[in-house]
C-alpha cells in the first residue's frame, strides 16, 4: 500500500508513520508534506498513492483548499486536533476522520474501512471508482436546493431542516446557523457558498454577512442612505442592514415577487 502523509507537526507525522508501519508493515510511506502549497505542487505531478493521511490545519492554511486547486483522486483520511471540521471533511474525498493524537485502534479501523471499500469498489482502478463513489455521494442534484444541514456537535451529528433556520451569518471568521429556537451552530460553509445552495424563495442574502429566512423577519425599517434595517426573531445581537444595492430586490422578495 502506497501512502502519503501530509502533516505540519513533525512529532505527529513520525507517530502516524510509526503506527501505520505497525498496522501495515509493507506500506510504502511518503512525506510528510507540511503545507498546502507543497501538497498541491506534489499532487499536480500525478503521483500514485492508495491513501492519503491529510492534516486539516497545515502551516499555510486549511488543507480543504487543496481540493480547490487540484483534483485529488486518492481517498483521504483526515487527521486533526479539532472536531468542528468533520462535516466539511466528509464532503470531500474523505473515507474517515481521526482526531489527534491518533489512536492506534481507531487508525486500524480506518485502514480496514478503506480496504473494505477498495474491495467492494475495487475492479481495475479502485481509487478512481472510490473517488467517483465519494463524489456522487456528495454532489447535490442540479435541480434541488439544500433542504437540511448535518451539524457536528461533539461525538454526534444533528440534522437541521432548512425550515428550522432563521438565518446564517458570518462573525469572527466563522459562519453560524441560527435556528428559530435560538440554537446556534458553526457550519463549514461560506456565506458565498450558501447563497448558491439555498432556495431563493425562502432565503435572501441581504449583505456580505447575513442570509435571512423570510419566516424570521418581523419588521423592516427605513435606514440612512436608502438602506433598510431588519429585525428578526430570534435576535442574533448583530445589526442587520440591507445594502443599498439590494434594497429593491429585497422588497420584491419580501412581497413574493422573486423566487
Sine and cosine of phi, psi and omega as CSV:
sin_phi,cos_phi,sin_psi,cos_psi,sin_omega,cos_omega
0.00,0.00,0.80,-0.61,0.02,-1.00
-0.99,-0.12,0.83,-0.55,-0.14,-0.99
-0.80,-0.60,0.67,-0.74,0.11,-0.99
-0.93,-0.36,0.74,-0.67,0.08,-1.00
-0.96,-0.29,0.80,-0.59,0.09,-1.00
-0.88,-0.47,0.94,-0.34,-0.15,-0.99
-0.35,-0.94,0.77,-0.64,-0.06,-1.00
-1.00,-0.08,-0.04,1.00,0.06,-1.00
-0.97,-0.23,0.89,-0.45,-0.11,-0.99
-0.85,0.52,-0.71,0.70,-0.02,-1.00
-0.91,0.41,-0.65,0.76,0.02,-1.00
-0.90,0.44,-0.64,0.77,0.01,-1.00
-0.91,0.42,-0.68,0.73,0.00,-1.00
-0.90,0.43,-0.66,0.76,0.00,-1.00
-0.91,0.42,-0.69,0.72,-0.01,-1.00
-0.89,0.46,-0.71,0.71,0.01,-1.00
-0.88,0.48,-0.65,0.76,0.02,-1.00
-0.89,0.45,-0.69,0.72,0.00,-1.00
-0.91,0.41,-0.63,0.77,0.02,-1.00
-0.89,0.46,-0.68,0.73,-0.01,-1.00
-0.91,0.41,-0.53,0.85,0.05,-1.00
-0.92,0.38,-0.61,0.79,-0.04,-1.00
-1.00,0.09,-0.62,0.79,-0.03,-1.00
-0.80,-0.60,0.99,0.15,-0.07,-1.00
-0.84,0.53,-0.45,0.89,-0.04,-1.00
-1.00,-0.05,0.08,1.00,-0.04,-1.00
-0.91,0.42,0.65,-0.76,0.12,-0.99
-0.99,-0.17,0.94,-0.34,-0.12,-0.99
-0.97,-0.23,0.78,-0.62,0.07,-1.00
-0.92,-0.39,0.39,-0.92,-0.02,-1.00
0.99,-0.16,-0.22,-0.97,0.15,0.99
-1.00,0.09,0.54,-0.84,0.26,-0.97
-1.00,-0.07,0.55,-0.84,-0.13,-0.99
-0.83,-0.56,0.10,1.00,0.02,-1.00
-0.68,-0.74,0.34,-0.94,0.11,-0.99
-0.88,0.47,-0.71,0.71,-0.06,-1.00
-0.86,0.50,-0.75,0.66,-0.02,-1.00
-0.92,0.39,-0.56,0.83,0.00,-1.00
-0.93,0.36,-0.69,0.73,0.04,-1.00
-0.88,0.48,-0.72,0.69,0.00,-1.00
-0.86,0.50,-0.66,0.75,-0.01,-1.00
-0.93,0.38,-0.72,0.70,-0.05,-1.00
-0.93,0.38,-0.45,0.89,0.03,-1.00
-0.94,0.34,-0.24,0.97,0.09,-1.00
-0.99,0.13,0.01,1.00,0.04,-1.00
0.86,0.51,0.78,0.63,0.07,-1.00
-0.94,0.35,0.38,-0.93,-0.01,-1.00
-0.98,-0.22,0.90,-0.44,0.08,-1.00
-0.76,-0.65,0.46,-0.89,0.11,-0.99
-1.00,0.05,-0.50,0.87,-0.13,-0.99
-0.40,-0.92,0.60,-0.80,0.07,-1.00
-0.86,-0.51,0.77,-0.64,0.17,-0.98
-0.99,-0.14,0.89,-0.46,-0.19,-0.98
-0.83,-0.56,0.91,-0.42,0.09,-1.00
-0.94,0.34,0.62,-0.79,-0.04,-1.00
-0.98,0.21,-0.69,0.72,-0.01,-1.00
-0.99,-0.14,0.96,-0.28,0.00,-1.00
-0.97,-0.22,0.05,-1.00,-0.11,-0.99
-0.87,0.49,-0.51,0.86,-0.05,-1.00
-0.89,-0.46,0.35,0.94,0.07,-1.00
0.67,-0.75,-0.05,-1.00,-0.01,-1.00
-0.98,0.22,0.65,-0.76,-0.07,-1.00
-0.94,0.34,-0.20,0.98,0.05,-1.00
-0.85,0.53,-0.51,0.86,-0.04,-1.00
-0.92,0.39,-0.32,0.95,0.06,-1.00
-0.85,0.53,-0.64,0.77,-0.07,-1.00
-0.95,0.32,-0.31,0.95,0.04,-1.00
-0.99,0.10,-0.37,0.93,-0.09,-1.00
-0.98,-0.19,-0.33,0.94,0.05,-1.00
-0.42,-0.91,0.38,-0.93,0.01,-1.00
-0.99,0.12,0.86,-0.52,0.02,-1.00
-0.98,-0.19,0.94,-0.33,-0.07,-1.00
-0.99,-0.13,0.03,1.00,0.00,-1.00
-0.99,-0.14,0.71,-0.70,0.07,-1.00
-0.84,0.53,0.53,-0.85,-0.11,-0.99
-0.82,-0.58,0.64,-0.77,0.24,-0.97
-0.91,-0.41,0.90,-0.44,-0.02,-1.00
-0.99,0.15,0.55,-0.83,0.12,-0.99
-0.78,-0.62,0.63,-0.78,0.01,-1.00
-0.27,-0.96,0.35,-0.94,0.06,-1.00
-1.00,0.04,-0.12,0.99,-0.07,-1.00
-0.83,-0.55,0.62,-0.78,-0.07,-1.00
-0.98,-0.18,0.01,1.00,-0.05,-1.00
-0.96,0.27,-0.14,0.99,-0.01,-1.00
-0.99,-0.11,0.15,0.99,-0.11,-0.99
-0.84,0.55,-0.75,0.67,-0.06,-1.00
-0.90,0.44,-0.69,0.72,0.01,-1.00
-0.89,0.46,-0.60,0.80,0.03,-1.00
-0.88,0.48,-0.69,0.72,-0.05,-1.00
-0.95,0.30,-0.27,0.96,0.05,-1.00
-0.98,0.18,-0.15,0.99,0.03,-1.00
-0.98,-0.21,-0.49,-0.87,-0.08,-1.00
-0.98,0.17,0.38,0.92,-0.17,-0.98
-0.97,0.23,0.70,-0.71,0.17,-0.99
-0.96,-0.29,-0.19,0.98,0.08,-1.00
-0.24,-0.97,0.08,-1.00,-0.16,-0.99
-0.52,-0.86,0.88,-0.48,-0.06,-1.00
-0.89,-0.46,0.74,-0.67,0.09,-1.00
-1.00,0.08,0.62,-0.79,0.04,-1.00
-1.00,-0.02,0.50,-0.86,-0.06,1.00
-0.92,0.39,0.68,-0.73,-0.10,-1.00
-0.92,0.40,0.78,-0.62,0.02,-1.00
-1.00,0.06,0.72,-0.70,-0.08,-1.00
-0.85,0.52,-0.69,0.72,-0.05,-1.00
-0.93,0.38,-0.63,0.78,0.02,-1.00
-0.93,0.36,-0.58,0.81,0.08,-1.00
-0.89,0.46,-0.68,0.73,0.02,-1.00
-0.87,0.48,-0.67,0.74,0.01,-1.00
-0.90,0.43,-0.61,0.79,0.02,-1.00
-0.90,0.43,-0.68,0.74,0.01,-1.00
-0.92,0.39,-0.62,0.78,0.06,-1.00
-0.90,0.43,-0.63,0.78,0.04,-1.00
-0.88,0.47,-0.69,0.73,0.05,-1.00
-0.87,0.50,-0.70,0.72,-0.02,-1.00
-0.88,0.47,-0.66,0.75,0.00,-1.00
-0.90,0.43,-0.67,0.75,0.05,-1.00
-0.90,0.43,-0.65,0.76,0.00,-1.00
-0.90,0.43,-0.65,0.76,0.02,-1.00
-0.91,0.41,-0.67,0.75,-0.07,-1.00
-0.94,0.33,-0.67,0.74,-0.03,-1.00
-0.98,-0.21,0.18,0.98,-0.18,-0.98
-0.78,0.63,-0.98,0.21,-0.06,-1.00
0.76,0.65,-0.62,-0.78,-0.10,-0.99
-1.00,0.09,-0.55,0.84,-0.04,-1.00
-0.80,-0.60,0.98,0.21,-0.12,-0.99
-0.85,0.52,-0.64,0.76,-0.03,-1.00
-0.93,0.38,-0.65,0.76,0.04,-1.00
-0.87,0.49,-0.68,0.73,-0.03,-1.00
-0.95,0.32,-0.60,0.80,0.08,-1.00
-0.88,0.47,-0.69,0.72,0.01,-1.00
-0.87,0.49,-0.71,0.71,0.00,-1.00
-0.89,0.45,-0.64,0.77,0.03,-1.00
-0.87,0.49,-0.75,0.66,-0.02,-1.00
-0.90,0.43,-0.66,0.75,0.00,-1.00
-0.89,0.46,-0.67,0.74,0.00,-1.00
-0.92,0.40,-0.61,0.79,0.00,-1.00
-0.91,0.41,-0.54,0.84,-0.08,-1.00
-0.99,-0.14,-0.12,0.99,-0.04,-1.00
-0.99,0.13,0.82,-0.57,0.03,-1.00
-0.96,0.28,0.46,-0.89,0.10,-1.00
-0.92,0.39,0.68,-0.73,-0.10,-1.00
-0.86,0.50,-0.51,0.86,-0.08,-1.00
-1.00,-0.02,-0.04,1.00,-0.12,-0.99
-0.92,-0.39,0.57,-0.82,0.12,-0.99
-0.99,-0.12,0.33,-0.95,-0.03,-1.00
-0.94,0.34,0.86,-0.52,-0.06,-1.00
-0.94,-0.35,0.02,1.00,0.06,-1.00
-0.32,-0.95,0.35,-0.94,0.01,-1.00
-0.76,-0.65,0.62,-0.78,0.06,-1.00
-0.98,-0.22,0.92,-0.39,-0.12,-0.99
-0.99,-0.13,0.78,-0.62,0.05,-1.00
-1.00,0.08,0.81,-0.59,0.03,-1.00
-0.61,-0.79,0.97,-0.24,-0.05,-1.00
0.90,0.44,-0.79,-0.61,-0.01,-1.00
-1.00,-0.02,0.07,1.00,-0.07,-1.00
-0.84,-0.55,0.16,-0.99,0.06,-1.00
-0.77,-0.64,0.66,-0.75,-0.09,-1.00
-0.88,-0.47,0.84,-0.55,0.06,-1.00
-0.99,0.16,0.72,-0.69,0.04,-1.00
-0.81,-0.58,0.85,-0.53,-0.01,-1.00
-0.98,0.20,0.48,-0.88,0.00,-1.00
-0.84,0.54,-0.57,0.82,-0.01,-1.00
-0.91,0.41,-0.31,0.95,0.00,-1.00
-1.00,0.02,-0.07,1.00,-0.15,-0.99
-0.99,-0.14,0.78,-0.62,0.04,-1.00
-1.00,0.06,-0.64,0.77,0.00,-1.00
-0.21,-0.98,0.22,-0.98,0.19,-0.98
-0.85,-0.53,0.61,-0.79,0.07,-1.00
-0.46,-0.89,0.45,-0.89,0.00,-1.00
-0.98,-0.19,0.69,-0.72,0.03,-1.00
-0.38,-0.92,0.75,-0.66,0.04,-1.00
0.80,0.60,0.72,0.69,0.07,-1.00
0.91,0.42,0.27,0.96,0.09,-1.00
-0.84,-0.54,0.37,-0.93,0.10,-1.00
-0.90,-0.43,0.75,-0.66,-0.07,-1.00
-0.91,-0.42,0.52,-0.85,0.15,-0.99
-0.95,-0.32,0.80,-0.60,0.03,-1.00
-0.90,-0.44,0.83,-0.55,-0.04,-1.00
-1.00,0.04,0.24,-0.97,0.06,-1.00
-0.89,0.46,-0.37,0.93,0.04,-1.00
-1.00,-0.02,0.23,0.97,0.07,-1.00
0.91,0.41,0.57,0.82,0.11,-0.99
-0.98,-0.20,0.72,-0.70,-0.10,-1.00
-0.89,-0.46,0.73,-0.68,0.00,-1.00
-0.71,-0.70,0.59,-0.81,0.16,-0.99
-0.98,0.19,0.69,-0.73,0.03,-1.00
-0.80,-0.60,0.50,-0.87,-0.07,-1.00
-1.00,0.03,0.74,0.67,0.03,-1.00
-0.72,-0.69,0.55,-0.83,0.10,-0.99
-1.00,0.09,0.33,-0.94,0.07,-1.00
-0.87,0.48,-0.62,0.78,0.02,-1.00
-0.87,0.48,-0.71,0.71,-0.01,-1.00
-0.91,0.42,-0.69,0.73,-0.02,-1.00
-0.89,0.46,-0.58,0.82,-0.05,-1.00
-0.89,0.45,-0.35,0.94,0.04,-1.00
-0.99,-0.10,-0.22,0.97,-0.08,-1.00
-0.99,-0.16,-0.30,0.95,-0.13,-0.99
-0.99,-0.13,0.49,-0.87,0.01,-1.00
-0.92,0.38,0.88,-0.47,-0.04,-1.00
-0.92,0.38,-0.21,0.98,0.10,-1.00
-0.95,0.30,-0.46,0.89,-0.10,-1.00
-0.97,-0.23,-0.60,0.80,-0.12,-0.99
-0.87,-0.50,0.55,-0.84,0.03,-1.00
-0.67,-0.74,0.75,-0.66,0.06,-1.00
-1.00,0.07,0.95,-0.32,-0.11,-0.99
-1.00,0.07,-0.40,0.91,0.04,-1.00
-0.31,-0.95,-0.18,-0.98,-0.05,-1.00
-0.94,0.35,-0.31,0.95,-0.11,-0.99
-0.98,-0.21,-0.52,0.85,-0.18,-0.98
-0.85,-0.53,0.64,-0.77,0.26,-0.96
-0.85,-0.52,0.82,-0.57,-0.10,-1.00
-0.94,-0.35,0.53,-0.85,0.17,-0.99
-1.00,0.01,0.65,-0.76,0.01,-1.00
-0.86,0.51,-0.57,0.82,-0.04,-1.00
-0.94,0.34,-0.29,0.96,-0.03,-1.00
-1.00,0.01,-0.29,0.96,-0.10,-0.99
-0.98,0.21,0.81,-0.59,-0.02,-1.00
-0.95,-0.32,-0.52,0.85,-0.02,-1.00
-0.35,-0.94,0.56,-0.83,0.04,-1.00
-0.82,-0.58,0.77,-0.64,-0.03,-1.00
-0.91,-0.40,0.56,-0.83,0.19,-0.98
-0.93,0.38,0.64,-0.76,-0.09,-1.00
-0.79,-0.62,0.21,-0.98,-0.06,-1.00
-0.90,0.43,0.41,-0.91,0.03,-1.00
0.86,0.50,0.57,0.82,0.08,-1.00
0.91,0.42,0.38,0.93,0.08,-1.00
-1.00,-0.06,0.09,-1.00,0.05,-1.00
-0.82,-0.58,0.56,-0.83,0.08,-1.00
-0.92,-0.40,0.74,-0.67,-0.13,-0.99
-0.91,-0.42,0.70,-0.71,0.14,-0.99
-0.97,-0.25,0.75,-0.66,0.07,-1.00
-0.80,-0.60,0.33,-0.94,0.07,-1.00
-0.82,-0.57,0.82,-0.57,0.03,1.00
-0.96,0.28,0.30,-0.96,-0.03,-1.00
-1.00,0.09,0.88,-0.48,0.01,-1.00
-0.97,0.23,-0.01,1.00,0.02,-1.00
0.93,0.38,0.45,0.89,0.08,-1.00
-0.73,-0.68,0.70,-0.71,0.01,-1.00
-0.90,0.44,0.74,-0.67,-0.01,-1.00
-0.92,-0.39,0.92,-0.38,-0.03,-1.00
-0.86,-0.51,0.78,-0.63,0.06,-1.00
-0.98,0.19,0.82,-0.57,-0.03,-1.00
-0.88,0.48,0.49,-0.87,-0.05,-1.00
-0.82,0.57,-0.62,0.79,-0.04,-1.00
-0.92,0.38,-0.32,0.95,-0.10,-1.00
-0.94,-0.33,0.01,1.00,-0.09,-1.00
-0.88,0.47,-0.69,0.73,-0.02,-1.00
-0.90,0.44,-0.72,0.69,0.01,-1.00
-0.91,0.42,-0.60,0.80,0.00,-1.00
-0.90,0.43,-0.70,0.71,0.01,-1.00
-0.89,0.46,-0.65,0.76,0.03,-1.00
-0.90,0.43,-0.66,0.75,0.03,-1.00
-0.89,0.46,-0.70,0.71,0.01,-1.00
-0.90,0.44,-0.45,0.89,0.00,-1.00
-1.00,-0.01,0.12,0.99,0.05,-1.00
0.97,0.25,0.36,0.93,-0.07,-1.00
-0.98,-0.18,-0.01,1.00,0.01,-1.00
-0.78,-0.63,0.61,-0.79,0.10,-0.99
0.98,-0.21,0.00,0.00,0.00,0.00
